[in-house]
Amino acid sequence: MMPLDIQIKTFLISIIFGIVFSMLTDTFYKKKIFNLVLSLITVILFTITYFLFLIKINNGIVHPYYILSFIIGFILYIFVKRIVLFKKK
């Protein structure tokens, strides 16, 4: 069983990685350079970086809720961006 503090750190890191990944894909898409090769390289590098962080934090243990928190971070960025853009108009 993994200690609670390590689980919380990993959960928060997963959310942050989801937000950063969403920002990167959003930036590449806006610049029209987000093609198949670049997206594949980005996903591979980001996945390797994410798992290196997991190895550093909790010895590489991956629970389904870490992936879910990554997705929550990705979606959270999209919603926050829409709210900010909506308030600017």
PDB file of N, CA, C and O in Angstrom, chain B, residues numbered from 101:
ATOM      1  N   MET B 101       0.839  -1.181   0.000  1.00  0.00           N
ATOM      2  CA  MET B 101       0.000   0.000   0.000  1.00  0.00           C
ATOM      3  C   MET B 101       0.884   1.244   0.000  1.00  0.00           C
ATOM      4  O   MET B 101       1.853   1.344   0.753  1.00  0.00           O
ATOM      5  N   MET B 102       0.531   2.161  -0.842  1.00  0.00           N
ATOM      6  CA  MET B 102       1.289   3.395  -0.990  1.00  0.00           C
ATOM      7  C   MET B 102       0.814   4.412   0.056  1.00  0.00           C
ATOM      8  O   MET B 102      -0.389   4.539   0.284  1.00  0.00           O
ATOM      9  N   PRO B 103       1.741   5.137   0.693  1.00  0.00           N
ATOM     10  CA  PRO B 103       1.330   6.150   1.675  1.00  0.00           C
ATOM     11  C   PRO B 103       0.461   7.234   1.037  1.00  0.00           C
ATOM     12  O   PRO B 103       0.581   7.520  -0.154  1.00  0.00           O
ATOM     13  N   LEU B 104      -0.402   7.823   1.836  1.00  0.00           N
ATOM     14  CA  LEU B 104      -1.361   8.806   1.348  1.00  0.00           C
ATOM     15  C   LEU B 104      -0.680  10.044   0.783  1.00  0.00           C
ATOM     16  O   LEU B 104      -1.139  10.582  -0.224  1.00  0.00           O
ATOM     17  N   ASP B 105       0.401  10.512   1.403  1.00  0.00           N
ATOM     18  CA  ASP B 105       1.065  11.719   0.900  1.00  0.00           C
ATOM     19  C   ASP B 105       1.643  11.500  -0.499  1.00  0.00           C
ATOM     20  O   ASP B 105       1.625  12.413  -1.325  1.00  0.00           O
ATOM     21  N   ILE B 106       2.147  10.315  -0.764  1.00  0.00           N
ATOM     22  CA  ILE B 106       2.668  10.015  -2.100  1.00  0.00           C
ATOM     23  C   ILE B 106       1.529   9.925  -3.105  1.00  0.00           C
ATOM     24  O   ILE B 106       1.681  10.353  -4.249  1.00  0.00           O
ATOM     25  N   GLN B 107       0.395   9.378  -2.696  1.00  0.00           N
ATOM     26  CA  GLN B 107      -0.763   9.312  -3.585  1.00  0.00           C
ATOM     27  C   GLN B 107      -1.256  10.710  -3.945  1.00  0.00           C
ATOM     28  O   GLN B 107      -1.591  10.975  -5.100  1.00  0.00           O
ATOM     29  N   ILE B 108      -1.299  11.595  -2.970  1.00  0.00           N
ATOM     30  CA  ILE B 108      -1.755  12.967  -3.221  1.00  0.00           C
ATOM     31  C   ILE B 108      -0.785  13.687  -4.142  1.00  0.00           C
ATOM     32  O   ILE B 108      -1.213  14.375  -5.069  1.00  0.00           O
ATOM     33  N   LYS B 109       0.524  13.541  -3.902  1.00  0.00           N
ATOM     34  CA  LYS B 109       1.523  14.168  -4.776  1.00  0.00           C
ATOM     35  C   LYS B 109       1.375  13.669  -6.216  1.00  0.00           C
ATOM     36  O   LYS B 109       1.411  14.452  -7.165  1.00  0.00           O
ATOM     37  N   THR B 110       1.209  12.365  -6.358  1.00  0.00           N
ATOM     38  CA  THR B 110       1.081  11.792  -7.693  1.00  0.00           C
ATOM     39  C   THR B 110      -0.200  12.265  -8.362  1.00  0.00           C
ATOM     40  O   THR B 110      -0.201  12.552  -9.559  1.00  0.00           O
ATOM     41  N   PHE B 111      -1.278  12.350  -7.615  1.00  0.00           N
ATOM     42  CA  PHE B 111      -2.547  12.839  -8.151  1.00  0.00           C
ATOM     43  C   PHE B 111      -2.401  14.275  -8.653  1.00  0.00           C
ATOM     44  O   PHE B 111      -2.849  14.599  -9.753  1.00  0.00           O
ATOM     45  N   LEU B 112      -1.775  15.136  -7.846  1.00  0.00           N
ATOM     46  CA  LEU B 112      -1.591  16.534  -8.243  1.00  0.00           C
ATOM     47  C   LEU B 112      -0.648  16.666  -9.438  1.00  0.00           C
ATOM     48  O   LEU B 112      -0.892  17.476 -10.332  1.00  0.00           O
ATOM     49  N   ILE B 113       0.410  15.886  -9.459  1.00  0.00           N
ATOM     50  CA  ILE B 113       1.328  15.908 -10.597  1.00  0.00           C
ATOM     51  C   ILE B 113       0.598  15.471 -11.862  1.00  0.00           C
ATOM     52  O   ILE B 113       0.832  16.024 -12.937  1.00  0.00           O
ATOM     53  N   SER B 114      -0.275  14.491 -11.740  1.00  0.00           N
ATOM     54  CA  SER B 114      -1.032  14.025 -12.906  1.00  0.00           C
ATOM     55  C   SER B 114      -1.938  15.116 -13.442  1.00  0.00           C
ATOM     56  O   SER B 114      -2.040  15.296 -14.656  1.00  0.00           O
ATOM     57  N   ILE B 115      -2.596  15.845 -12.557  1.00  0.00           N
ATOM     58  CA  ILE B 115      -3.452  16.950 -12.992  1.00  0.00           C
ATOM     59  C   ILE B 115      -2.617  18.029 -13.670  1.00  0.00           C
ATOM     60  O   ILE B 115      -3.010  18.555 -14.711  1.00  0.00           O
ATOM     61  N   ILE B 116      -1.476  18.358 -13.092  1.00  0.00           N
ATOM     62  CA  ILE B 116      -0.605  19.380 -13.674  1.00  0.00           C
ATOM     63  C   ILE B 116      -0.105  18.939 -15.048  1.00  0.00           C
ATOM     64  O   ILE B 116      -0.076  19.740 -15.982  1.00  0.00           O
ATOM     65  N   PHE B 117       0.284  17.679 -15.175  1.00  0.00           N
ATOM     66  CA  PHE B 117       0.732  17.172 -16.472  1.00  0.00           C
ATOM     67  C   PHE B 117      -0.397  17.226 -17.498  1.00  0.00           C
ATOM     68  O   PHE B 117      -0.152  17.517 -18.668  1.00  0.00           O
ATOM     69  N   GLY B 118      -1.621  16.953 -17.076  1.00  0.00           N
ATOM     70  CA  GLY B 118      -2.758  17.054 -17.984  1.00  0.00           C
ATOM     71  C   GLY B 118      -2.968  18.476 -18.470  1.00  0.00           C
ATOM     72  O   GLY B 118      -3.250  18.703 -19.647  1.00  0.00           O
ATOM     73  N   ILE B 119      -2.830  19.430 -17.567  1.00  0.00           N
ATOM     74  CA  ILE B 119      -2.990  20.844 -17.936  1.00  0.00           C
ATOM     75  C   ILE B 119      -1.888  21.263 -18.902  1.00  0.00           C
ATOM     76  O   ILE B 119      -2.165  21.895 -19.921  1.00  0.00           O
ATOM     77  N   VAL B 120      -0.645  20.919 -18.591  1.00  0.00           N
ATOM     78  CA  VAL B 120       0.479  21.293 -19.459  1.00  0.00           C
ATOM     79  C   VAL B 120       0.346  20.631 -20.829  1.00  0.00           C
ATOM     80  O   VAL B 120       0.607  21.264 -21.852  1.00  0.00           O
ATOM     81  N   PHE B 121      -0.058  19.360 -20.851  1.00  0.00           N
ATOM     82  CA  PHE B 121      -0.226  18.675 -22.120  1.00  0.00           C
ATOM     83  C   PHE B 121      -1.323  19.339 -22.954  1.00  0.00           C
ATOM     84  O   PHE B 121      -1.183  19.476 -24.170  1.00  0.00           O
ATOM     85  N   SER B 122      -2.395  19.742 -22.314  1.00  0.00           N
ATOM     86  CA  SER B 122      -3.468  20.435 -23.027  1.00  0.00           C
ATOM     87  C   SER B 122      -2.985  21.782 -23.570  1.00  0.00           C
ATOM     88  O   SER B 122      -3.348  22.174 -24.679  1.00  0.00           O
ATOM     89  N   MET B 123      -2.174  22.479 -22.794  1.00  0.00           N
ATOM     90  CA  MET B 123      -1.630  23.753 -23.259  1.00  0.00           C
ATOM     91  C   MET B 123      -0.722  23.552 -24.467  1.00  0.00           C
ATOM     92  O   MET B 123      -0.770  24.330 -25.420  1.00  0.00           O
ATOM     93  N   LEU B 124       0.103  22.510 -24.429  1.00  0.00           N
ATOM     94  CA  LEU B 124       0.997  22.242 -25.555  1.00  0.00           C
ATOM     95  C   LEU B 124       0.222  21.902 -26.822  1.00  0.00           C
ATOM     96  O   LEU B 124       0.524  22.422 -27.897  1.00  0.00           O
ATOM     97  N   THR B 125      -0.766  21.038 -26.699  1.00  0.00           N
ATOM     98  CA  THR B 125      -1.533  20.677 -27.890  1.00  0.00           C
ATOM     99  C   THR B 125      -2.309  21.865 -28.410  1.00  0.00           C
ATOM    100  O   THR B 125      -2.467  22.018 -29.622  1.00  0.00           O
ATOM    101  N   ASP B 126      -2.799  22.716 -27.511  1.00  0.00           N
ATOM    102  CA  ASP B 126      -3.511  23.920 -27.928  1.00  0.00           C
ATOM    103  C   ASP B 126      -2.584  24.875 -28.665  1.00  0.00           C
ATOM    104  O   ASP B 126      -2.970  25.460 -29.677  1.00  0.00           O
ATOM    105  N   THR B 127      -1.373  25.036 -28.168  1.00  0.00           N
ATOM    106  CA  THR B 127      -0.394  25.916 -28.808  1.00  0.00           C
ATOM    107  C   THR B 127      -0.004  25.397 -30.187  1.00  0.00           C
ATOM    108  O   THR B 127       0.038  26.165 -31.148  1.00  0.00           O
ATOM    109  N   PHE B 128       0.281  24.105 -30.291  1.00  0.00           N
ATOM    110  CA  PHE B 128       0.657  23.540 -31.578  1.00  0.00           C
ATOM    111  C   PHE B 128      -0.485  23.635 -32.581  1.00  0.00           C
ATOM    112  O   PHE B 128      -0.248  23.886 -33.763  1.00  0.00           O
ATOM    113  N   TYR B 129      -1.700  23.441 -32.133  1.00  0.00           N
ATOM    114  CA  TYR B 129      -2.843  23.475 -33.030  1.00  0.00           C
ATOM    115  C   TYR B 129      -3.071  24.882 -33.576  1.00  0.00           C
ATOM    116  O   TYR B 129      -3.404  25.052 -34.749  1.00  0.00           O
ATOM    117  N   LYS B 130      -2.890  25.886 -32.723  1.00  0.00           N
ATOM    118  CA  LYS B 130      -3.088  27.276 -33.159  1.00  0.00           C
ATOM    119  C   LYS B 130      -2.038  27.698 -34.176  1.00  0.00           C
ATOM    120  O   LYS B 130      -2.319  28.518 -35.050  1.00  0.00           O
ATOM    121  N   LYS B 131      -0.851  27.157 -34.075  1.00  0.00           N
ATOM    122  CA  LYS B 131       0.217  27.545 -34.988  1.00  0.00           C
ATOM    123  C   LYS B 131       0.207  26.714 -36.267  1.00  0.00           C
ATOM    124  O   LYS B 131       1.093  26.860 -37.110  1.00  0.00           O
ATOM    125  N   LYS B 132      -0.782  25.851 -36.414  1.00  0.00           N
ATOM    126  CA  LYS B 132      -0.970  25.019 -37.607  1.00  0.00           C
ATOM    127  C   LYS B 132       0.214  24.107 -37.896  1.00  0.00           C
ATOM    128  O   LYS B 132       0.415  23.692 -39.037  1.00  0.00           O
ATOM    129  N   ILE B 133       0.995  23.795 -36.869  1.00  0.00           N
ATOM    130  CA  ILE B 133       2.110  22.875 -37.079  1.00  0.00           C
ATOM    131  C   ILE B 133       1.842  21.540 -36.402  1.00  0.00           C
ATOM    132  O   ILE B 133       2.730  20.693 -36.308  1.00  0.00           O
ATOM    133  N   PHE B 134       0.629  21.360 -35.938  1.00  0.00           N
ATOM    134  CA  PHE B 134       0.262  20.135 -35.218  1.00  0.00           C
ATOM    135  C   PHE B 134      -0.137  19.077 -36.235  1.00  0.00           C
ATOM    136  O   PHE B 134      -1.322  18.821 -36.452  1.00  0.00           O
ATOM    137  N   ASN B 135       0.844  18.479 -36.842  1.00  0.00           N
ATOM    138  CA  ASN B 135       0.566  17.414 -37.798  1.00  0.00           C
ATOM    139  C   ASN B 135       0.807  16.071 -37.134  1.00  0.00           C
ATOM    140  O   ASN B 135       1.130  16.011 -35.948  1.00  0.00           O
ATOM    141  N   LEU B 136       0.657  15.013 -37.876  1.00  0.00           N
ATOM    142  CA  LEU B 136       0.738  13.669 -37.316  1.00  0.00           C
ATOM    143  C   LEU B 136       2.095  13.374 -36.687  1.00  0.00           C
ATOM    144  O   LEU B 136       2.156  12.831 -35.583  1.00  0.00           O
ATOM    145  N   VAL B 137       3.168  13.718 -37.361  1.00  0.00           N
ATOM    146  CA  VAL B 137       4.510  13.408 -36.850  1.00  0.00           C
ATOM    147  C   VAL B 137       4.800  14.185 -35.575  1.00  0.00           C
ATOM    148  O   VAL B 137       5.294  13.621 -34.599  1.00  0.00           O
ATOM    149  N   LEU B 138       4.492  15.485 -35.584  1.00  0.00           N
ATOM    150  CA  LEU B 138       4.757  16.308 -34.412  1.00  0.00           C
ATOM    151  C   LEU B 138       3.896  15.877 -33.235  1.00  0.00           C
ATOM    152  O   LEU B 138       4.366  15.864 -32.097  1.00  0.00           O
ATOM    153  N   SER B 139       2.654  15.528 -33.491  1.00  0.00           N
ATOM    154  CA  SER B 139       1.787  15.091 -32.399  1.00  0.00           C
ATOM    155  C   SER B 139       2.278  13.768 -31.824  1.00  0.00           C
ATOM    156  O   SER B 139       2.235  13.571 -30.609  1.00  0.00           O
ATOM    157  N   LEU B 140       2.739  12.872 -32.666  1.00  0.00           N
ATOM    158  CA  LEU B 140       3.252  11.593 -32.193  1.00  0.00           C
ATOM    159  C   LEU B 140       4.506  11.786 -31.344  1.00  0.00           C
ATOM    160  O   LEU B 140       4.644  11.166 -30.289  1.00  0.00           O
ATOM    161  N   ILE B 141       5.408  12.634 -31.795  1.00  0.00           N
ATOM    162  CA  ILE B 141       6.629  12.914 -31.028  1.00  0.00           C
ATOM    163  C   ILE B 141       6.285  13.565 -29.695  1.00  0.00           C
ATOM    164  O   ILE B 141       6.861  13.214 -28.665  1.00  0.00           O
ATOM    165  N   THR B 142       5.353  14.506 -29.708  1.00  0.00           N
ATOM    166  CA  THR B 142       4.947  15.180 -28.477  1.00  0.00           C
ATOM    167  C   THR B 142       4.351  14.200 -27.479  1.00  0.00           C
ATOM    168  O   THR B 142       4.699  14.225 -26.299  1.00  0.00           O
ATOM    169  N   VAL B 143       3.469  13.353 -27.937  1.00  0.00           N
ATOM    170  CA  VAL B 143       2.834  12.380 -27.046  1.00  0.00           C
ATOM    171  C   VAL B 143       3.865  11.407 -26.475  1.00  0.00           C
ATOM    172  O   VAL B 143       3.820  11.090 -25.286  1.00  0.00           O
ATOM    173  N   ILE B 144       4.778  10.936 -27.298  1.00  0.00           N
ATOM    174  CA  ILE B 144       5.802  10.002 -26.817  1.00  0.00           C
ATOM    175  C   ILE B 144       6.706  10.666 -25.780  1.00  0.00           C
ATOM    176  O   ILE B 144       6.960  10.088 -24.723  1.00  0.00           O
ATOM    177  N   LEU B 145       7.189  11.864 -26.068  1.00  0.00           N
ATOM    178  CA  LEU B 145       8.061  12.559 -25.125  1.00  0.00           C
ATOM    179  C   LEU B 145       7.344  12.900 -23.831  1.00  0.00           C
ATOM    180  O   LEU B 145       7.910  12.774 -22.745  1.00  0.00           O
ATOM    181  N   PHE B 146       6.099  13.330 -23.950  1.00  0.00           N
ATOM    182  CA  PHE B 146       5.343  13.690 -22.763  1.00  0.00           C
ATOM    183  C   PHE B 146       5.034  12.456 -21.919  1.00  0.00           C
ATOM    184  O   PHE B 146       5.057  12.527 -20.691  1.00  0.00           O
ATOM    185  N   THR B 147       4.749  11.338 -22.558  1.00  0.00           N
ATOM    186  CA  THR B 147       4.481  10.099 -21.835  1.00  0.00           C
ATOM    187  C   THR B 147       5.735   9.622 -21.103  1.00  0.00           C
ATOM    188  O   THR B 147       5.661   9.196 -19.951  1.00  0.00           O
ATOM    189  N   ILE B 148       6.866   9.691 -21.761  1.00  0.00           N
ATOM    190  CA  ILE B 148       8.124   9.301 -21.119  1.00  0.00           C
ATOM    191  C   ILE B 148       8.408  10.204 -19.920  1.00  0.00           C
ATOM    192  O   ILE B 148       8.798   9.719 -18.858  1.00  0.00           O
ATOM    193  N   THR B 149       8.217  11.504 -20.081  1.00  0.00           N
ATOM    194  CA  THR B 149       8.441  12.441 -18.989  1.00  0.00           C
ATOM    195  C   THR B 149       7.500  12.161 -17.823  1.00  0.00           C
ATOM    196  O   THR B 149       7.912  12.190 -16.663  1.00  0.00           O
ATOM    197  N   TYR B 150       6.238  11.892 -18.135  1.00  0.00           N
ATOM    198  CA  TYR B 150       5.252  11.603 -17.093  1.00  0.00           C
ATOM    199  C   TYR B 150       5.640  10.352 -16.305  1.00  0.00           C
ATOM    200  O   TYR B 150       5.586  10.356 -15.076  1.00  0.00           O
ATOM    201  N   PHE B 151       6.024   9.304 -16.988  1.00  0.00           N
ATOM    202  CA  PHE B 151       6.402   8.076 -16.289  1.00  0.00           C
ATOM    203  C   PHE B 151       7.725   8.226 -15.538  1.00  0.00           C
ATOM    204  O   PHE B 151       7.922   7.568 -14.517  1.00  0.00           O
ATOM    205  N   LEU B 152       8.628   9.071 -16.015  1.00  0.00           N
ATOM    206  CA  LEU B 152       9.843   9.354 -15.242  1.00  0.00           C
ATOM    207  C   LEU B 152       9.494  10.053 -13.930  1.00  0.00           C
ATOM    208  O   LEU B 152      10.093   9.768 -12.893  1.00  0.00           O
ATOM    209  N   PHE B 153       8.515  10.976 -13.977  1.00  0.00           N
ATOM    210  CA  PHE B 153       8.057  11.603 -12.744  1.00  0.00           C
ATOM    211  C   PHE B 153       7.409  10.574 -11.823  1.00  0.00           C
ATOM    212  O   PHE B 153       7.617  10.605 -10.610  1.00  0.00           O
ATOM    213  N   LEU B 154       6.623   9.661 -12.399  1.00  0.00           N
ATOM    214  CA  LEU B 154       6.008   8.617 -11.573  1.00  0.00           C
ATOM    215  C   LEU B 154       7.066   7.720 -10.935  1.00  0.00           C
ATOM    216  O   LEU B 154       6.921   7.319  -9.780  1.00  0.00           O
ATOM    217  N   ILE B 155       8.104   7.410 -11.659  1.00  0.00           N
ATOM    218  CA  ILE B 155       9.186   6.597 -11.098  1.00  0.00           C
ATOM    219  C   ILE B 155       9.866   7.351  -9.958  1.00  0.00           C
ATOM    220  O   ILE B 155      10.190   6.763  -8.926  1.00  0.00           O
ATOM    221  N   LYS B 156      10.080   8.643 -10.144  1.00  0.00           N
ATOM    222  CA  LYS B 156      10.734   9.460  -9.120  1.00  0.00           C
ATOM    223  C   LYS B 156       9.858   9.581  -7.865  1.00  0.00           C
ATOM    224  O   LYS B 156      10.367   9.513  -6.746  1.00  0.00           O
ATOM    225  N   ILE B 157       8.543   9.760  -8.051  1.00  0.00           N
ATOM    226  CA  ILE B 157       7.650  10.001  -6.917  1.00  0.00           C
ATOM    227  C   ILE B 157       7.250   8.710  -6.213  1.00  0.00           C
ATOM    228  O   ILE B 157       7.358   8.617  -4.990  1.00  0.00           O
ATOM    229  N   ASN B 158       6.786   7.703  -6.973  1.00  0.00           N
ATOM    230  CA  ASN B 158       6.213   6.524  -6.319  1.00  0.00           C
ATOM    231  C   ASN B 158       6.692   5.197  -6.907  1.00  0.00           C
ATOM    232  O   ASN B 158       5.945   4.219  -6.926  1.00  0.00           O
ATOM    233  N   ASN B 159       7.908   5.165  -7.375  1.00  0.00           N
ATOM    234  CA  ASN B 159       8.521   3.945  -7.924  1.00  0.00           C
ATOM    235  C   ASN B 159       7.801   3.405  -9.154  1.00  0.00           C
ATOM    236  O   ASN B 159       7.838   2.203  -9.417  1.00  0.00           O
ATOM    237  N   GLY B 160       7.156   4.271  -9.897  1.00  0.00           N
ATOM    238  CA  GLY B 160       6.550   3.883 -11.170  1.00  0.00           C
ATOM    239  C   GLY B 160       5.228   3.156 -11.072  1.00  0.00           C
ATOM    240  O   GLY B 160       4.808   2.508 -12.031  1.00  0.00           O
ATOM    241  N   ILE B 161       4.570   3.249  -9.948  1.00  0.00           N
ATOM    242  CA  ILE B 161       3.263   2.597  -9.796  1.00  0.00           C
ATOM    243  C   ILE B 161       2.209   3.459 -10.485  1.00  0.00           C
ATOM    244  O   ILE B 161       2.090   4.657 -10.227  1.00  0.00           O
ATOM    245  N   VAL B 162       1.451   2.816 -11.366  1.00  0.00           N
ATOM    246  CA  VAL B 162       0.412   3.539 -12.099  1.00  0.00           C
ATOM    247  C   VAL B 162      -0.941   2.972 -11.688  1.00  0.00           C
ATOM    248  O   VAL B 162      -1.229   1.790 -11.877  1.00  0.00           O
ATOM    249  N   HIS B 163      -1.752   3.845 -11.126  1.00  0.00           N
ATOM    250  CA  HIS B 163      -3.124   3.467 -10.783  1.00  0.00           C
ATOM    251  C   HIS B 163      -4.058   4.101 -11.801  1.00  0.00           C
ATOM    252  O   HIS B 163      -3.712   5.124 -12.393  1.00  0.00           O
ATOM    253  N   PRO B 164      -5.222   3.526 -12.018  1.00  0.00           N
ATOM    254  CA  PRO B 164      -6.168   4.109 -12.984  1.00  0.00           C
ATOM    255  C   PRO B 164      -6.561   5.544 -12.648  1.00  0.00           C
ATOM    256  O   PRO B 164      -6.806   6.344 -13.551  1.00  0.00           O
ATOM    257  N   TYR B 165      -6.622   5.880 -11.358  1.00  0.00           N
ATOM    258  CA  TYR B 165      -7.020   7.252 -11.035  1.00  0.00           C
ATOM    259  C   TYR B 165      -5.924   8.266 -11.360  1.00  0.00           C
ATOM    260  O   TYR B 165      -6.213   9.461 -11.436  1.00  0.00           O
ATOM    261  N   TYR B 166      -4.693   7.839 -11.551  1.00  0.00           N
ATOM    262  CA  TYR B 166      -3.668   8.775 -12.019  1.00  0.00           C
ATOM    263  C   TYR B 166      -3.931   9.157 -13.469  1.00  0.00           C
ATOM    264  O   TYR B 166      -3.793  10.319 -13.851  1.00  0.00           O
ATOM    265  N   ILE B 167      -4.307   8.176 -14.267  1.00  0.00           N
ATOM    266  CA  ILE B 167      -4.655   8.463 -15.658  1.00  0.00           C
ATOM    267  C   ILE B 167      -5.912   9.324 -15.703  1.00  0.00           C
ATOM    268  O   ILE B 167      -6.011  10.248 -16.510  1.00  0.00           O
ATOM    269  N   LEU B 168      -6.871   9.017 -14.834  1.00  0.00           N
ATOM    270  CA  LEU B 168      -8.094   9.810 -14.763  1.00  0.00           C
ATOM    271  C   LEU B 168      -7.785  11.247 -14.345  1.00  0.00           C
ATOM    272  O   LEU B 168      -8.378  12.181 -14.884  1.00  0.00           O
ATOM    273  N   SER B 169      -6.871  11.440 -13.400  1.00  0.00           N
ATOM    274  CA  SER B 169      -6.515  12.795 -12.988  1.00  0.00           C
ATOM    275  C   SER B 169      -5.772  13.538 -14.094  1.00  0.00           C
ATOM    276  O   SER B 169      -5.903  14.756 -14.214  1.00  0.00           O
ATOM    277  N   PHE B 170      -5.001  12.827 -14.895  1.00  0.00           N
ATOM    278  CA  PHE B 170      -4.351  13.440 -16.057  1.00  0.00           C
ATOM    279  C   PHE B 170      -5.414  13.965 -17.023  1.00  0.00           C
ATOM    280  O   PHE B 170      -5.306  15.083 -17.528  1.00  0.00           O
ATOM    281  N   ILE B 171      -6.437  13.155 -17.273  1.00  0.00           N
ATOM    282  CA  ILE B 171      -7.527  13.553 -18.163  1.00  0.00           C
ATOM    283  C   ILE B 171      -8.316  14.713 -17.555  1.00  0.00           C
ATOM    284  O   ILE B 171      -8.739  15.616 -18.277  1.00  0.00           O
ATOM    285  N   ILE B 172      -8.517  14.697 -16.250  1.00  0.00           N
ATOM    286  CA  ILE B 172      -9.206  15.805 -15.573  1.00  0.00           C
ATOM    287  C   ILE B 172      -8.413  17.094 -15.751  1.00  0.00           C
ATOM    288  O   ILE B 172      -9.000  18.144 -16.014  1.00  0.00           O
ATOM    289  N   GLY B 173      -7.109  17.035 -15.616  1.00  0.00           N
ATOM    290  CA  GLY B 173      -6.274  18.218 -15.831  1.00  0.00           C
ATOM    291  C   GLY B 173      -6.377  18.730 -17.254  1.00  0.00           C
ATOM    292  O   GLY B 173      -6.431  19.939 -17.482  1.00  0.00           O
ATOM    293  N   PHE B 174      -6.404  17.818 -18.207  1.00  0.00           N
ATOM    294  CA  PHE B 174      -6.547  18.187 -19.623  1.00  0.00           C
ATOM    295  C   PHE B 174      -7.861  18.918 -19.848  1.00  0.00           C
ATOM    296  O   PHE B 174      -7.886  19.970 -20.487  1.00  0.00           O
ATOM    297  N   ILE B 175      -8.949  18.370 -19.327  1.00  0.00           N
ATOM    298  CA  ILE B 175     -10.275  18.964 -19.499  1.00  0.00           C
ATOM    299  C   ILE B 175     -10.410  20.252 -18.696  1.00  0.00           C
ATOM    300  O   ILE B 175     -11.063  21.195 -19.144  1.00  0.00           O
ATOM    301  N   LEU B 176      -9.799  20.301 -17.514  1.00  0.00           N
ATOM    302  CA  LEU B 176      -9.837  21.499 -16.683  1.00  0.00           C
ATOM    303  C   LEU B 176      -9.247  22.697 -17.412  1.00  0.00           C
ATOM    304  O   LEU B 176      -9.803  23.794 -17.355  1.00  0.00           O
ATOM    305  N   TYR B 177      -8.135  22.499 -18.090  1.00  0.00           N
ATOM    306  CA  TYR B 177      -7.524  23.583 -18.856  1.00  0.00           C
ATOM    307  C   TYR B 177      -8.470  24.084 -19.949  1.00  0.00           C
ATOM    308  O   TYR B 177      -8.585  25.290 -20.168  1.00  0.00           O
ATOM    309  N   ILE B 178      -9.132  23.178 -20.620  1.00  0.00           N
ATOM    310  CA  ILE B 178     -10.054  23.567 -21.690  1.00  0.00           C
ATOM    311  C   ILE B 178     -11.199  24.408 -21.130  1.00  0.00           C
ATOM    312  O   ILE B 178     -11.553  25.431 -21.715  1.00  0.00           O
ATOM    313  N   PHE B 179     -11.779  23.992 -20.010  1.00  0.00           N
ATOM    314  CA  PHE B 179     -12.878  24.748 -19.416  1.00  0.00           C
ATOM    315  C   PHE B 179     -12.430  26.114 -18.916  1.00  0.00           C
ATOM    316  O   PHE B 179     -13.131  27.104 -19.124  1.00  0.00           O
ATOM    317  N   VAL B 180     -11.281  26.185 -18.265  1.00  0.00           N
ATOM    318  CA  VAL B 180     -10.776  27.458 -17.760  1.00  0.00           C
ATOM    319  C   VAL B 180     -10.478  28.401 -18.920  1.00  0.00           C
ATOM    320  O   VAL B 180     -10.765  29.595 -18.840  1.00  0.00           O
ATOM    321  N   LYS B 181      -9.905  27.872 -19.995  1.00  0.00           N
ATOM    322  CA  LYS B 181      -9.606  28.696 -21.162  1.00  0.00           C
ATOM    323  C   LYS B 181     -10.887  29.259 -21.761  1.00  0.00           C
ATOM    324  O   LYS B 181     -10.925  30.431 -22.136  1.00  0.00           O
ATOM    325  N   ARG B 182     -11.935  28.447 -21.857  1.00  0.00           N
ATOM    326  CA  ARG B 182     -13.209  28.920 -22.408  1.00  0.00           C
ATOM    327  C   ARG B 182     -13.820  30.003 -21.522  1.00  0.00           C
ATOM    328  O   ARG B 182     -14.374  30.982 -22.022  1.00  0.00           O
ATOM    329  N   ILE B 183     -13.718  29.823 -20.218  1.00  0.00           N
ATOM    330  CA  ILE B 183     -14.279  30.833 -19.298  1.00  0.00           C
ATOM    331  C   ILE B 183     -13.524  32.143 -19.433  1.00  0.00           C
ATOM    332  O   ILE B 183     -14.141  33.207 -19.469  1.00  0.00           O
ATOM    333  N   VAL B 184     -12.211  32.088 -19.508  1.00  0.00           N
ATOM    334  CA  VAL B 184     -11.394  33.299 -19.638  1.00  0.00           C
ATOM    335  C   VAL B 184     -11.673  33.979 -20.980  1.00  0.00           C
ATOM    336  O   VAL B 184     -11.816  35.201 -21.029  1.00  0.00           O
ATOM    337  N   LEU B 185     -11.751  33.220 -22.055  1.00  0.00           N
ATOM    338  CA  LEU B 185     -12.034  33.813 -23.359  1.00  0.00           C
ATOM    339  C   LEU B 185     -13.430  34.378 -23.417  1.00  0.00           C
ATOM    340  O   LEU B 185     -13.642  35.402 -24.066  1.00  0.00           O
ATOM    341  N   PHE B 186     -14.395  33.752 -22.763  1.00  0.00           N
ATOM    342  CA  PHE B 186     -15.763  34.234 -22.751  1.00  0.00           C
ATOM    343  C   PHE B 186     -15.860  35.558 -22.013  1.00  0.00           C
ATOM    344  O   PHE B 186     -16.620  36.434 -22.425  1.00  0.00           O
ATOM    345  N   LYS B 187     -15.092  35.728 -20.910  1.00  0.00           N
ATOM    346  CA  LYS B 187     -15.110  36.970 -20.141  1.00  0.00           C
ATOM    347  C   LYS B 187     -14.426  38.097 -20.899  1.00  0.00           C
ATOM    348  O   LYS B 187     -14.760  39.261 -20.678  1.00  0.00           O
ATOM    349  N   LYS B 188     -13.486  37.797 -21.783  1.00  0.00           N
ATOM    350  CA  LYS B 188     -12.795  38.844 -22.544  1.00  0.00           C
ATOM    351  C   LYS B 188     -13.710  39.477 -23.577  1.00  0.00           C
ATOM    352  O   LYS B 188     -13.525  40.641 -23.933  1.00  0.00           O
ATOM    353  N   LYS B 189     -14.703  38.725 -24.070  1.00  0.00           N
ATOM    354  CA  LYS B 189     -15.581  39.257 -25.128  1.00  0.00           C
ATOM    355  C   LYS B 189     -16.649  40.116 -24.612  1.00  0.00           C
ATOM    356  O   LYS B 189     -17.458  40.628 -25.386  1.00  0.00           O
TER     357      LYS B 189
END
